[in-house]
Amino acid sequence: MNILVFDDDITRHDWFDEYFDDENIWHAYDVKQFKRALKNVNFDRIYLDHDISKKETGMDAIRCIILYNISCDHIIVHSWNPVGAKNMVTVLNRAGYHVTRAPFPPIVI
């Protein structure tokens, strides 16, 4: 399974590496890395945080998903920001994506 993790917290990336040690995991710490990953790999699952930096949020990642018309089995919003996460889920649902809200550490499906 190919998994993409979008988060600025290295400890969360470490958690994903340990939990999904038998899977192919790609890490994106900013939108530039996220875009590069989306263009090069088809992902089965994408995990998204909201609060990335003062200039970037998870909404920027969602814009990329929708703009590139990314096909993904499941997207999990793992942000602890309740307002940001709710907005992310709403936009993804309206765009037709299967999405779950699960604050970090996320549920594993």
PyMOL CGO cylinders between C-alpha atoms (Angstrom):
from pymol import cmd
from pymol.cgo import CYLINDER

trace = [
    CYLINDER, 0.00, 0.00, 0.00, 1.23, 3.52, -0.83, 0.3, 1, 1, 1, 1, 1, 1,
    CYLINDER, 1.23, 3.52, -0.83, 0.66, 6.07, 1.92, 0.3, 1, 1, 1, 1, 1, 1,
    CYLINDER, 0.66, 6.07, 1.92, 1.33, 9.81, 1.82, 0.3, 1, 1, 1, 1, 1, 1,
    CYLINDER, 1.33, 9.81, 1.82, 1.70, 11.74, 5.08, 0.3, 1, 1, 1, 1, 1, 1,
    CYLINDER, 1.70, 11.74, 5.08, 1.39, 15.55, 5.01, 0.3, 1, 1, 1, 1, 1, 1,
    CYLINDER, 1.39, 15.55, 5.01, 2.50, 17.05, 8.33, 0.3, 1, 1, 1, 1, 1, 1,
    CYLINDER, 2.50, 17.05, 8.33, 5.16, 19.41, 9.61, 0.3, 1, 1, 1, 1, 1, 1,
    CYLINDER, 5.16, 19.41, 9.61, 5.84, 17.43, 12.82, 0.3, 1, 1, 1, 1, 1, 1,
    CYLINDER, 5.84, 17.43, 12.82, 8.71, 14.95, 12.45, 0.3, 1, 1, 1, 1, 1, 1,
    CYLINDER, 8.71, 14.95, 12.45, 7.54, 12.92, 15.46, 0.3, 1, 1, 1, 1, 1, 1,
    CYLINDER, 7.54, 12.92, 15.46, 4.26, 12.24, 13.67, 0.3, 1, 1, 1, 1, 1, 1,
    CYLINDER, 4.26, 12.24, 13.67, 6.17, 11.11, 10.58, 0.3, 1, 1, 1, 1, 1, 1,
    CYLINDER, 6.17, 11.11, 10.58, 8.19, 8.79, 12.81, 0.3, 1, 1, 1, 1, 1, 1,
    CYLINDER, 8.19, 8.79, 12.81, 4.94, 7.35, 14.21, 0.3, 1, 1, 1, 1, 1, 1,
    CYLINDER, 4.94, 7.35, 14.21, 3.68, 6.59, 10.69, 0.3, 1, 1, 1, 1, 1, 1,
    CYLINDER, 3.68, 6.59, 10.69, 7.00, 4.93, 9.79, 0.3, 1, 1, 1, 1, 1, 1,
    CYLINDER, 7.00, 4.93, 9.79, 6.79, 2.69, 12.86, 0.3, 1, 1, 1, 1, 1, 1,
    CYLINDER, 6.79, 2.69, 12.86, 3.10, 1.88, 12.59, 0.3, 1, 1, 1, 1, 1, 1,
    CYLINDER, 3.10, 1.88, 12.59, 3.14, 1.17, 8.86, 0.3, 1, 1, 1, 1, 1, 1,
    CYLINDER, 3.14, 1.17, 8.86, 6.58, -0.40, 8.72, 0.3, 1, 1, 1, 1, 1, 1,
    CYLINDER, 6.58, -0.40, 8.72, 5.58, -2.85, 5.96, 0.3, 1, 1, 1, 1, 1, 1,
    CYLINDER, 5.58, -2.85, 5.96, 4.01, -0.20, 3.72, 0.3, 1, 1, 1, 1, 1, 1,
    CYLINDER, 4.01, -0.20, 3.72, 5.44, 2.31, 1.25, 0.3, 1, 1, 1, 1, 1, 1,
    CYLINDER, 5.44, 2.31, 1.25, 5.33, 5.67, 3.00, 0.3, 1, 1, 1, 1, 1, 1,
    CYLINDER, 5.33, 5.67, 3.00, 6.05, 9.04, 1.44, 0.3, 1, 1, 1, 1, 1, 1,
    CYLINDER, 6.05, 9.04, 1.44, 6.57, 12.08, 3.64, 0.3, 1, 1, 1, 1, 1, 1,
    CYLINDER, 6.57, 12.08, 3.64, 5.66, 15.67, 2.81, 0.3, 1, 1, 1, 1, 1, 1,
    CYLINDER, 5.66, 15.67, 2.81, 6.53, 18.44, 5.26, 0.3, 1, 1, 1, 1, 1, 1,
    CYLINDER, 6.53, 18.44, 5.26, 5.34, 21.27, 2.99, 0.3, 1, 1, 1, 1, 1, 1,
    CYLINDER, 5.34, 21.27, 2.99, 3.13, 21.82, -0.04, 0.3, 1, 1, 1, 1, 1, 1,
    CYLINDER, 3.13, 21.82, -0.04, 6.03, 21.65, -2.51, 0.3, 1, 1, 1, 1, 1, 1,
    CYLINDER, 6.03, 21.65, -2.51, 6.93, 18.14, -1.32, 0.3, 1, 1, 1, 1, 1, 1,
    CYLINDER, 6.93, 18.14, -1.32, 3.25, 17.19, -1.28, 0.3, 1, 1, 1, 1, 1, 1,
    CYLINDER, 3.25, 17.19, -1.28, 2.78, 18.27, -4.91, 0.3, 1, 1, 1, 1, 1, 1,
    CYLINDER, 2.78, 18.27, -4.91, 5.89, 16.38, -5.98, 0.3, 1, 1, 1, 1, 1, 1,
    CYLINDER, 5.89, 16.38, -5.98, 4.63, 13.19, -4.33, 0.3, 1, 1, 1, 1, 1, 1,
    CYLINDER, 4.63, 13.19, -4.33, 1.16, 13.50, -5.91, 0.3, 1, 1, 1, 1, 1, 1,
    CYLINDER, 1.16, 13.50, -5.91, 2.68, 13.89, -9.36, 0.3, 1, 1, 1, 1, 1, 1,
    CYLINDER, 2.68, 13.89, -9.36, 4.90, 10.80, -9.04, 0.3, 1, 1, 1, 1, 1, 1,
    CYLINDER, 4.90, 10.80, -9.04, 2.93, 8.17, -7.10, 0.3, 1, 1, 1, 1, 1, 1,
    CYLINDER, 2.93, 8.17, -7.10, -0.63, 6.82, -6.91, 0.3, 1, 1, 1, 1, 1, 1,
    CYLINDER, -0.63, 6.82, -6.91, -1.62, 6.69, -3.25, 0.3, 1, 1, 1, 1, 1, 1,
    CYLINDER, -1.62, 6.69, -3.25, -4.04, 4.31, -1.56, 0.3, 1, 1, 1, 1, 1, 1,
    CYLINDER, -4.04, 4.31, -1.56, -4.26, 6.48, 1.53, 0.3, 1, 1, 1, 1, 1, 1,
    CYLINDER, -4.26, 6.48, 1.53, -3.38, 10.09, 2.32, 0.3, 1, 1, 1, 1, 1, 1,
    CYLINDER, -3.38, 10.09, 2.32, -3.06, 11.48, 5.87, 0.3, 1, 1, 1, 1, 1, 1,
    CYLINDER, -3.06, 11.48, 5.87, -3.42, 15.25, 6.23, 0.3, 1, 1, 1, 1, 1, 1,
    CYLINDER, -3.42, 15.25, 6.23, -2.67, 17.75, 8.97, 0.3, 1, 1, 1, 1, 1, 1,
    CYLINDER, -2.67, 17.75, 8.97, -4.10, 21.28, 8.87, 0.3, 1, 1, 1, 1, 1, 1,
    CYLINDER, -4.10, 21.28, 8.87, -1.58, 23.53, 10.66, 0.3, 1, 1, 1, 1, 1, 1,
    CYLINDER, -1.58, 23.53, 10.66, 1.62, 23.29, 8.62, 0.3, 1, 1, 1, 1, 1, 1,
    CYLINDER, 1.62, 23.29, 8.62, 3.22, 26.74, 8.76, 0.3, 1, 1, 1, 1, 1, 1,
    CYLINDER, 3.22, 26.74, 8.76, 2.30, 30.41, 8.82, 0.3, 1, 1, 1, 1, 1, 1,
    CYLINDER, 2.30, 30.41, 8.82, 2.05, 30.31, 5.02, 0.3, 1, 1, 1, 1, 1, 1,
    CYLINDER, 2.05, 30.31, 5.02, 0.62, 26.81, 4.38, 0.3, 1, 1, 1, 1, 1, 1,
    CYLINDER, 0.62, 26.81, 4.38, -2.24, 24.70, 5.69, 0.3, 1, 1, 1, 1, 1, 1,
    CYLINDER, -2.24, 24.70, 5.69, -3.87, 21.43, 4.88, 0.3, 1, 1, 1, 1, 1, 1,
    CYLINDER, -3.87, 21.43, 4.88, -6.30, 23.37, 2.69, 0.3, 1, 1, 1, 1, 1, 1,
    CYLINDER, -6.30, 23.37, 2.69, -3.39, 23.99, 0.31, 0.3, 1, 1, 1, 1, 1, 1,
    CYLINDER, -3.39, 23.99, 0.31, -2.86, 20.23, 0.08, 0.3, 1, 1, 1, 1, 1, 1,
    CYLINDER, -2.86, 20.23, 0.08, -6.56, 19.70, -0.59, 0.3, 1, 1, 1, 1, 1, 1,
    CYLINDER, -6.56, 19.70, -0.59, -6.45, 22.22, -3.43, 0.3, 1, 1, 1, 1, 1, 1,
    CYLINDER, -6.45, 22.22, -3.43, -3.68, 20.12, -4.99, 0.3, 1, 1, 1, 1, 1, 1,
    CYLINDER, -3.68, 20.12, -4.99, -5.67, 16.89, -4.59, 0.3, 1, 1, 1, 1, 1, 1,
    CYLINDER, -5.67, 16.89, -4.59, -8.68, 18.43, -6.30, 0.3, 1, 1, 1, 1, 1, 1,
    CYLINDER, -8.68, 18.43, -6.30, -6.70, 20.33, -8.96, 0.3, 1, 1, 1, 1, 1, 1,
    CYLINDER, -6.70, 20.33, -8.96, -4.75, 17.23, -9.99, 0.3, 1, 1, 1, 1, 1, 1,
    CYLINDER, -4.75, 17.23, -9.99, -7.94, 15.11, -9.76, 0.3, 1, 1, 1, 1, 1, 1,
    CYLINDER, -7.94, 15.11, -9.76, -6.10, 12.62, -7.54, 0.3, 1, 1, 1, 1, 1, 1,
    CYLINDER, -6.10, 12.62, -7.54, -7.64, 9.19, -7.16, 0.3, 1, 1, 1, 1, 1, 1,
    CYLINDER, -7.64, 9.19, -7.16, -7.23, 7.87, -3.61, 0.3, 1, 1, 1, 1, 1, 1,
    CYLINDER, -7.23, 7.87, -3.61, -9.10, 5.13, -1.75, 0.3, 1, 1, 1, 1, 1, 1,
    CYLINDER, -9.10, 5.13, -1.75, -9.19, 7.00, 1.53, 0.3, 1, 1, 1, 1, 1, 1,
    CYLINDER, -9.19, 7.00, 1.53, -8.10, 10.36, 2.94, 0.3, 1, 1, 1, 1, 1, 1,
    CYLINDER, -8.10, 10.36, 2.94, -7.71, 10.80, 6.69, 0.3, 1, 1, 1, 1, 1, 1,
    CYLINDER, -7.71, 10.80, 6.69, -7.58, 14.28, 8.23, 0.3, 1, 1, 1, 1, 1, 1,
    CYLINDER, -7.58, 14.28, 8.23, -5.55, 13.81, 11.42, 0.3, 1, 1, 1, 1, 1, 1,
    CYLINDER, -5.55, 13.81, 11.42, -5.33, 17.46, 12.50, 0.3, 1, 1, 1, 1, 1, 1,
    CYLINDER, -5.33, 17.46, 12.50, -6.15, 18.47, 16.07, 0.3, 1, 1, 1, 1, 1, 1,
    CYLINDER, -6.15, 18.47, 16.07, -7.41, 21.83, 14.80, 0.3, 1, 1, 1, 1, 1, 1,
    CYLINDER, -7.41, 21.83, 14.80, -11.19, 21.29, 14.99, 0.3, 1, 1, 1, 1, 1, 1,
    CYLINDER, -11.19, 21.29, 14.99, -12.20, 24.18, 12.72, 0.3, 1, 1, 1, 1, 1, 1,
    CYLINDER, -12.20, 24.18, 12.72, -9.48, 23.55, 10.13, 0.3, 1, 1, 1, 1, 1, 1,
    CYLINDER, -9.48, 23.55, 10.13, -10.14, 19.81, 10.10, 0.3, 1, 1, 1, 1, 1, 1,
    CYLINDER, -10.14, 19.81, 10.10, -13.89, 20.29, 9.71, 0.3, 1, 1, 1, 1, 1, 1,
    CYLINDER, -13.89, 20.29, 9.71, -13.32, 22.64, 6.77, 0.3, 1, 1, 1, 1, 1, 1,
    CYLINDER, -13.32, 22.64, 6.77, -10.95, 20.13, 5.15, 0.3, 1, 1, 1, 1, 1, 1,
    CYLINDER, -10.95, 20.13, 5.15, -13.44, 17.28, 5.51, 0.3, 1, 1, 1, 1, 1, 1,
    CYLINDER, -13.44, 17.28, 5.51, -16.27, 19.41, 4.14, 0.3, 1, 1, 1, 1, 1, 1,
    CYLINDER, -16.27, 19.41, 4.14, -14.32, 20.44, 1.03, 0.3, 1, 1, 1, 1, 1, 1,
    CYLINDER, -14.32, 20.44, 1.03, -13.12, 16.90, 0.35, 0.3, 1, 1, 1, 1, 1, 1,
    CYLINDER, -13.12, 16.90, 0.35, -16.61, 15.44, 0.80, 0.3, 1, 1, 1, 1, 1, 1,
    CYLINDER, -16.61, 15.44, 0.80, -18.08, 18.01, -1.57, 0.3, 1, 1, 1, 1, 1, 1,
    CYLINDER, -18.08, 18.01, -1.57, -15.42, 17.06, -4.12, 0.3, 1, 1, 1, 1, 1, 1,
    CYLINDER, -15.42, 17.06, -4.12, -16.49, 13.42, -3.85, 0.3, 1, 1, 1, 1, 1, 1,
    CYLINDER, -16.49, 13.42, -3.85, -13.62, 11.99, -1.81, 0.3, 1, 1, 1, 1, 1, 1,
    CYLINDER, -13.62, 11.99, -1.81, -13.93, 9.31, 0.86, 0.3, 1, 1, 1, 1, 1, 1,
    CYLINDER, -13.93, 9.31, 0.86, -12.60, 11.08, 3.94, 0.3, 1, 1, 1, 1, 1, 1,
    CYLINDER, -12.60, 11.08, 3.94, -12.42, 10.41, 7.68, 0.3, 1, 1, 1, 1, 1, 1,
    CYLINDER, -12.42, 10.41, 7.68, -11.68, 12.87, 10.49, 0.3, 1, 1, 1, 1, 1, 1,
    CYLINDER, -11.68, 12.87, 10.49, -9.44, 11.22, 13.10, 0.3, 1, 1, 1, 1, 1, 1,
    CYLINDER, -9.44, 11.22, 13.10, -7.23, 13.41, 15.32, 0.3, 1, 1, 1, 1, 1, 1,
    CYLINDER, -7.23, 13.41, 15.32, -3.65, 12.15, 15.66, 0.3, 1, 1, 1, 1, 1, 1,
    CYLINDER, -3.65, 12.15, 15.66, -2.88, 9.39, 16.31, 0.3, 1, 1, 1, 1, 1, 1,
    CYLINDER, -2.88, 9.39, 16.31, -5.42, 8.48, 13.64, 0.3, 1, 1, 1, 1, 1, 1,
    CYLINDER, -5.42, 8.48, 13.64, -7.56, 5.41, 13.50, 0.3, 1, 1, 1, 1, 1, 1,
    CYLINDER, -7.56, 5.41, 13.50, -6.14, 2.85, 11.19, 0.3, 1, 1, 1, 1, 1, 1,
    CYLINDER, -6.14, 2.85, 11.19, -8.50, 1.53, 8.56, 0.3, 1, 1, 1, 1, 1, 1,
]
cmd.load_cgo(trace, "trace")
